Amino acid sequence: MKTEETIMQSVVEQVRSIKEAIAEEHGYDVHAMIASARARQERSGRIIIRSEAGNRTSGWTATADRGESA
């Protein structure tokens, strides 16, 4: 029977493997990885919450990915 620690190690290994695959897919270009992640978010059909660009102290804004304001 797997222990909780073994399960956690397995999850961490899977996350690291996925992270490495995404990085390799985008040539380890952080900007390309971010653009890809944002595109996946937009296609997800979920409401996306982002901070205002360049201003971490201004709070958060929510936008619906269908172009509607939340």
C-alpha positions in Angstrom: 0.0 0.0 0.0 1.3 3.4 -0.9 2.0 5.9 1.9 1.0 9.5 1.7 4.7 10.4 1.3 5.1 8.1 -1.6 2.0 9.5 -3.3 3.2 13.1 -2.8 6.6 12.1 -4.3 4.9 10.7 -7.3 2.8 13.8 -7.8 5.8 16.0 -7.5 7.7 13.9 -10.0 4.7 14.1 -12.4 4.5 17.9 -12.1 8.2 18.3 -12.7 8.0 16.0 -15.7 5.2 18.0 -17.2 7.0 21.3 -16.4 10.1 20.0 -18.2 8.1 18.9 -21.2 6.4 22.3 -21.5 9.8 24.0 -21.2 11.4 21.8 -23.9 8.4 22.2 -26.2 8.9 26.0 -26.1 12.7 25.9 -26.4 13.0 27.0 -22.7 11.7 30.4 -23.7 9.8 31.8 -20.7 7.9 34.3 -22.8 6.7 31.5 -25.2 5.7 29.4 -22.2 3.6 32.2 -20.7 2.0 33.0 -24.0 1.0 29.3 -24.4 -0.4 29.2 -20.9 -2.5 32.3 -21.4 -3.8 30.9 -24.7 -4.8 27.6 -22.8 -6.5 29.8 -20.2 -8.5 31.7 -22.8 -9.7 28.4 -24.4 -10.6 26.9 -21.0 -14.0 28.6 -20.8 -13.3 29.7 -17.2 -13.2 33.2 -15.7 -9.6 34.4 -15.6 -8.4 36.6 -12.8 -5.2 38.7 -13.5 -3.5 41.5 -11.7 -3.2 44.8 -13.6 0.0 44.7 -15.8 3.0 46.2 -14.1 1.2 47.1 -10.9 1.1 44.4 -8.2 -0.4 46.7 -5.6 -3.5 47.8 -7.6 -5.5 44.7 -6.9 -7.0 42.1 -9.2 -9.4 42.2 -12.1 -11.6 39.4 -13.3 -12.4 38.9 -17.0 -14.5 36.3 -18.6 -12.6 34.6 -21.4 -15.6 35.1 -23.7 -14.9 38.8 -23.9 -17.5 39.7 -21.2 -16.6 41.8 -18.2 -17.1 40.1 -14.8 
